[in-house]
Amino acid sequence: MANPAAPPTPRWVKVFGALAVLLLALFVALHVSGRSPHGHGAHASQADDATHADAAEPAPAKGSVVP
Amino acid sequence: MSAGWRKLGLTLHVTASVGWLGAVLGFLALTLPALRSEHLQVVRSAYVSMDIIARFAILPLCIASLVTGVFQSLISKWGLIQHYWVAFKLLMNVLSSAVLVGHMRPIAEVGRAALGRNLARGELSNVRLQIAVDACAAVVVLLIATGLAIYKPPGITSYGWRKQLARQRASTA
């Protein structure tokens, strides 16, 4: 006996899928093009160029703000 | 798996997922004073707190939500990729976790900078804005995931359909 056909894909799945693909493509495009606010490596140069307002005490060199 | 274990798994998953959303909301609440406050001490303490929340609440709860979600789907009738709503939740969870892990560094970087000194108004502005945008996006994604978990919109995948047919045949045989 042949298998009964699978039920059709619901509309909400198609809408969610399209949105997910769109957002994923946007996210990847922004990161690859370096146009995201935080492009890869962008923060390091920003930190170097930054104006230090009140150098009260030195920042810890590495790691988290907590031990 | 007994009903008791399944309920325990569900409890852990709901707790981790809702806790994750709550932690991100707390993080998001701190982004406003962090970006807008005129008081440098408020800005500093906000970024230091955000780093701590990210490391000790958001990241562990994110991993816990993913692990308990996979476990829960495997021991329940829903399966991991048999129903679209579960598959979408899994996809969103995996992608959110990947983005979170990838963006932990800038959070730590700003937190570290804020720990040592006051941040000028425009300093690290792109990274600080990115952190706020990330938090907003995370809240939206987590709210959608919560909605999917509650409404459980119908829709079975082709894999789920084949499994369902196999179960029906096994029960009638």
Boltz contact constraints between the chains, C-beta under 6 A:
constraints:
  - contact:
      token1: [A, 6]
      token2: [B, 158]
      max_distance: 6.0
  - contact:
      token1: [A, 6]
      token2: [B, 161]
      max_distance: 6.0
  - contact:
      token1: [A, 10]
      token2: [B, 155]
      max_distance: 6.0
  - contact:
      token1: [A, 12]
      token2: [B, 153]
      max_distance: 6.0
  - contact:
      token1: [A, 13]
      token2: [B, 84]
      max_distance: 6.0
  - contact:
      token1: [A, 13]
      token2: [B, 155]
      max_distance: 6.0
  - contact:
      token1: [A, 16]
      token2: [B, 88]
      max_distance: 6.0
  - contact:
      token1: [A, 37]
      token2: [B, 126]
      max_distance: 6.0
  - contact:
      token1: [A, 37]
      token2: [B, 129]
      max_distance: 6.0
  - contact:
      token1: [A, 37]
      token2: [B, 130]
      max_distance: 6.0
  - contact:
      token1: [A, 38]
      token2: [B, 106]
      max_distance: 6.0
  - contact:
      token1: [A, 38]
      token2: [B, 126]
      max_distance: 6.0
  - contact:
      token1: [A, 38]
      token2: [B, 127]
      max_distance: 6.0
  - contact:
      token1: [A, 38]
      token2: [B, 130]
      max_distance: 6.0
  - contact:
      token1: [A, 43]
      token2: [B, 106]
      max_distance: 6.0
  - contact:
      token1: [A, 43]
      token2: [B, 109]
      max_distance: 6.0
  - contact:
      token1: [A, 43]
      token2: [B, 127]
      max_distance: 6.0
  - contact:
      token1: [A, 46]
      token2: [B, 124]
      max_distance: 6.0
  - contact:
      token1: [A, 50]
      token2: [B, 123]
      max_distance: 6.0
  - contact:
      token1: [A, 50]
      token2: [B, 124]
      max_distance: 6.0
  - contact:
      token1: [A, 51]
      token2: [B, 120]
      max_distance: 6.0
  - contact:
      token1: [A, 51]
      token2: [B, 123]
      max_distance: 6.0
  - contact:
      token1: [A, 52]
      token2: [B, 117]
      max_distance: 6.0
  - contact:
      token1: [A, 53]
      token2: [B, 118]
      max_distance: 6.0
  - contact:
      token1: [A, 53]
      token2: [B, 120]
      max_distance: 6.0
  - contact:
      token1: [A, 54]
      token2: [B, 117]
      max_distance: 6.0
  - contact:
      token1: [A, 54]
      token2: [B, 118]
      max_distance: 6.0
  - contact:
      token1: [A, 55]
      token2: [B, 117]
      max_distance: 6.0
  - contact:
      token1: [A, 56]
      token2: [B, 117]
      max_distance: 6.0
  - contact:
      token1: [A, 57]
      token2: [B, 116]
      max_distance: 6.0
  - contact:
      token1: [A, 58]
      token2: [B, 116]
      max_distance: 6.0
  - contact:
      token1: [A, 59]
      token2: [B, 112]
      max_distance: 6.0
  - contact:
      token1: [A, 59]
      token2: [B, 113]
      max_distance: 6.0
  - contact:
      token1: [A, 59]
      token2: [B, 116]
      max_distance: 6.0
  - contact:
      token1: [A, 60]
      token2: [B, 112]
      max_distance: 6.0
  - contact:
      token1: [A, 64]
      token2: [B, 55]
      max_distance: 6.0
  - contact:
      token1: [A, 64]
      token2: [B, 108]
      max_distance: 6.0
  - contact:
      token1: [A, 65]
      token2: [B, 48]
      max_distance: 6.0
  - contact:
      token1: [A, 65]
      token2: [B, 51]
      max_distance: 6.0
  - contact:
      token1: [A, 65]
      token2: [B, 111]
      max_distance: 6.0
  - contact:
      token1: [A, 65]
      token2: [B, 112]
      max_distance: 6.0
  - contact:
      token1: [A, 65]
      token2: [B, 115]
      max_distance: 6.0
  - contact:
      token1: [A, 66]
      token2: [B, 52]
      max_distance: 6.0
